[in-house]
């Protein structure tokens, strides 16, 4: 149950920061793995052929952030 002060913060800000609710390895990593798989499939399908190997070797953050550049 939320206290009145938390309800007020939620109403004022539109969000609440709640610590220690999610575990990165158990809750978030599987989602990131799925996102990376989908991104890899999109890279293989839409990236310029000469760039596919290069882009697939990027780390997740760089791969996800550069998709516009390589999808031509």
C-alpha positions as CSV (number, residue, x, y, z in Angstrom):
1,X,0.0,0.0,0.0
2,X,1.3,3.5,-0.9
3,X,1.6,6.2,1.6
4,X,0.1,9.5,1.0
5,X,3.5,11.1,0.3
6,X,4.3,8.5,-2.3
7,X,0.9,9.0,-4.0
8,X,1.5,12.7,-4.0
9,X,5.0,12.2,-5.6
10,X,3.5,9.9,-8.2
11,X,0.8,12.4,-9.1
12,X,3.2,15.3,-9.2
13,X,6.0,13.7,-11.2
14,X,4.1,11.0,-13.1
15,X,6.6,8.3,-11.8
16,X,8.2,6.9,-8.7
17,X,11.7,5.6,-8.2
18,X,11.5,2.3,-6.3
19,X,14.8,0.7,-5.4
20,X,15.6,-3.0,-5.1
21,X,12.5,-4.2,-6.9
22,X,14.2,-5.7,-10.0
23,X,17.2,-7.9,-10.2
24,X,19.4,-7.1,-13.3
25,X,20.5,-10.6,-14.0
26,X,17.1,-12.3,-13.3
27,X,14.7,-9.6,-14.6
28,X,16.4,-7.3,-17.0
29,X,19.2,-9.3,-18.7
30,X,16.7,-11.8,-20.4
31,X,14.9,-8.8,-22.0
32,X,18.2,-7.2,-23.1
33,X,19.2,-10.6,-24.6
34,X,15.9,-10.7,-26.6
35,X,16.4,-7.2,-27.8
36,X,19.9,-8.0,-28.9
37,X,18.7,-11.0,-30.8
38,X,16.0,-8.9,-32.6
39,X,18.6,-6.2,-33.4
40,X,21.0,-8.8,-34.8
41,X,18.2,-10.1,-37.1
42,X,17.4,-6.6,-38.3
43,X,21.1,-5.9,-38.9
44,X,21.5,-9.1,-41.0
45,X,18.4,-8.2,-43.0
46,X,18.7,-4.4,-43.5
47,X,22.3,-3.3,-43.0
48,X,24.5,-2.7,-45.9
49,X,26.2,-6.1,-46.7
50,X,29.7,-4.7,-46.3
51,X,28.8,-3.5,-42.7
52,X,27.0,-6.6,-41.3
53,X,30.0,-8.4,-39.7
54,X,31.4,-5.1,-38.3
55,X,28.1,-4.1,-36.7
56,X,27.3,-7.5,-35.3
57,X,30.6,-7.3,-33.4
58,X,29.7,-4.1,-31.6
59,X,28.7,-4.2,-28.0
60,X,25.0,-3.9,-27.3
61,X,25.0,-0.2,-26.6
62,X,26.9,0.8,-29.7
63,X,25.0,-1.7,-31.9
64,X,21.6,-0.3,-30.7
65,X,22.7,3.3,-31.0
66,X,24.2,3.1,-34.5
67,X,21.4,1.3,-36.3
68,X,20.3,4.3,-38.4
69,X,23.8,4.8,-39.8
70,X,24.2,1.3,-41.0
71,X,20.6,0.6,-42.1
72,X,21.1,3.2,-44.9
